[in-house]
Structure formats: structure tokens, C-alpha cells
């Protein structure tokens, strides 16, 4: 996003970077973009499957972050906060494209205990695994893109970006139980979508 050469040593850690951002230091904003843009873009492109929309989300994320940095209370990592902004921006783009299949505010029934999760608890996908050939990756990416928005978002954050369930819930502003249920549903749906290819 910027062609400026940034000396990352100016901000040796996140606390120094956040302090610079809150002071309104332009170099701090450029440093934040350089450090976090690749992962923010990765989330956006996986959610939207459109480079132009992903670029818009990238720009919207950092514009919003720089404008609202004083609202960042530092209770989570800066990256987590940025990814929440990016996720919300991407979801807004998806809402513009179509009516949502599942509202983010829609209550989700949650059963007590862990039985609902045990069926697929140990089933994971590794789309970045070097052993996976490009054809398998293409099939997997297509299947992920076909998930309903709310399920795809949880799956991307939890299984691809590597956030914990608690962090995923925090980014999306939902309960941990809701995040677990959505992840469970996403895994089941992916199994159905992938079954014809790996029967």
C-alpha cells in the first residue's frame, strides 16, 4: 500500500508501535501497514474471492485503524484488532453482494457439554501443506468459498489463520460457544462438499 521505506527498528515492539500510532506518527501508520497488510489481505481474499474487493477491504481496514486507534484499548493484540476490522469490512462487502444466509445476530442453539463437537474434533484441513498438490488446493479453496459467509469466516480464522476459538470469537464479536458451533457446521459442510472428490 505504500512505497515508503520504513525502518522497523523505530518501533521494536507492539507497545512502541501502538504508542506511535496514538501520537499520530505517520511513520507508525506506515509501519503498521507494512507489518500487517499481508495477513489482512490474505483474510480478505479468502473471504471475498475477489482481488479488487480484497484491496478495498485492505485500504478500509488501515484507514479505519489509523482513525480509530485511540479506541484500541490494548486488551487484545494489535493484529487481532486489525483482523476484526478487516473481517467486519469483508462481511459488509458480502452483504452488499447478496442477502445473508445466516444473520450474525441470529441466536445459535448450543448443547451443553462437548458431544456436539466430538464427531469432527480431530478433523482438520491444511491448505498450506506443501505436500498438497495444486489440484487438491484448488478443490479445497473452491469448497471453502462455497460455505455460507458466517461459516467460512469462522473456518478461515480458526483453521487457516490459526486463531484459537476464543480469539476467533473475539474477532467476530460472538460467544465462544457460537464460534464452536459454526466451526463444527463448517467442517461438516466441507466434508459434504469434498466427499465427491475424495471418495
N, C-alpha and C positions, 0 to 999 in steps of 0.2 A: 504493500500500500504506500510505502514511502521509499524514495530513492536516497534518503539521507543516511549517511554512515553514522552509526550510533556506537558509542563506547559503552559497552555493558558494564564496565568496571565502575562507572559513575554510581550505579545502583547495585551494590554487591549482593543484596538480598531483597526479598519481597517487601520487608518493612521499610527499607530505604526507598524502594520504588513507589510504594503507596504514599509515603511522606512527600516525595517529589510530585506525585500526581495531585495531592491535596494542596500543595503550594501553587499549583498551576504551571509547573515547569514544562514547557513544550518538549524538552528532551525526554522527560519521563513518559509523556504520552507516546512519543515515537518509540521509546524503548519497550513499552508495554505492547505496542502493536507488533514490533519485530519479534518479541519473545512468544506471544500468544496467538498471533494470526494463523500460523499453520494448523493448529489444532482446532481453532474456532472454525476455520474454513472446512476442515475435514468433517466436523459435525454438521455444518450447514449443507455440504454437498451430499452427504449420506441421507439427510432428511428430505432434501428437496429434489435431488437428482437433476439439477439444472445449474450449470456454471454461472449464468447471469444472476439468477436468484440468490445463489450462494454468495456471490460477490456483493450483492446488495446487503445481505444479512451481515456479512463481514464488516462492511462500512457502517451499517446501522449500529452494530454491536459496539464498535470502538467510539463512535460519535456519542452514543448514549453513555458509555462508561466514562468518557472524559467529562461530559456534562454533569454526571451524577456521582462522581467519585466521592463527594463529601457525604453521600448517603451510604457508602460502603462502610459497614460497622466492624469489619475485620473479624467477624465471628467465624467466617469460613475463609478458605484460601482465595486469593485474587482470581486464580484460574477458574475455580468453582463458580464464583460470582459472574465472571465473564461468560462462562458456558451457560449459566442460567439466562443471561440476557440474550445470548445467541439462540438458545433453544426457543425462548418466547418469541423472538423475532421470526425464526423459521416457522413456528406454528402460525403466526399471523399471516405469513405468505401462503401457507397451506389453506388457511381459512378463506383467503381471497380466491383460491382456485376452485374450491368446492365446499359443499356443506359437509361439516364434520360428521363422521360416522358415529363417534362417541364424544360427548362433551367432556372436557377436562374437569368440569364441576359435577359431573354425574356421579352419584354415590355408587360405590362398588361393594357388593356383598363379600364379606370376608369371614371365613370359617375360623373358629378358634382352633389353636394347635397348628401343626405344620403338615398335616396329612395332605392338604391340597397341593403342597409343593413337592412332595416326595417322588411323585411319578417321574418328574423330569429334573430333579435336583442336580444330578450329575451329568446332565446333557448340556454340552457347551459347543460353541462354534468358534473356530479360529480363522477368520477370513484373511488374516495377515500371515498365516503359517506359510513359510517358504516352500514346504513340501506340497502345498496345494497348487495344482496346475491352474492356468488361467481360465480354462473352461469351467472348472468347478467354482472358481471365484465368481465368474460371471453369473452362473446359475444361482449362487448364494446371494449375490448383490441384488439380482432381479427379485428373488423371493423376499428379501428384506424390504425392497421398495414397494412390494405389494401388501405389506402389513398395513392395517389401519394406522393412522397417524399417531395415536396415543401409544399403541403397542410398539411401533417402530422406534419412537423416541426413547422409550424405556430400554428397549433392546440395544440400541446404539450406545446409549450412555453406559449401561451396565456391562454388556458383553464385548463391545468393540472399543469404547473409550476407557474401560477398566475402572469406572467408578464403583464404589461399594453401593449396596442397596440404599443405605442411609444417605449417602451423598447424592444418589440419583433422585431420591425422594425430595431432598432439599432443593436441588436444582429445579425440579418441576413444581415445587410447592404443593406436594401431595404427601399423604401419610406413607410410612414405611410399608404398612400392610397393603395399601393400594399399589405401591410400586411392585411388591412381590406378586400380587395377583396379575398385574399387567405383564410382568416378565414371564410368569407361568403361561399366560394366554399367548404371548408372543412366541414362546418356544413351541407350544403345541401347534400353533398355526404354521410355523415354519416347518415343522415335521410333516404336516399335511402337504405343504407346497413342495417340499423337497422329495417326498416319498416316490413320486413317479420317476425321478431322475436317478435315485439310488436304490431302487427296488432290487 
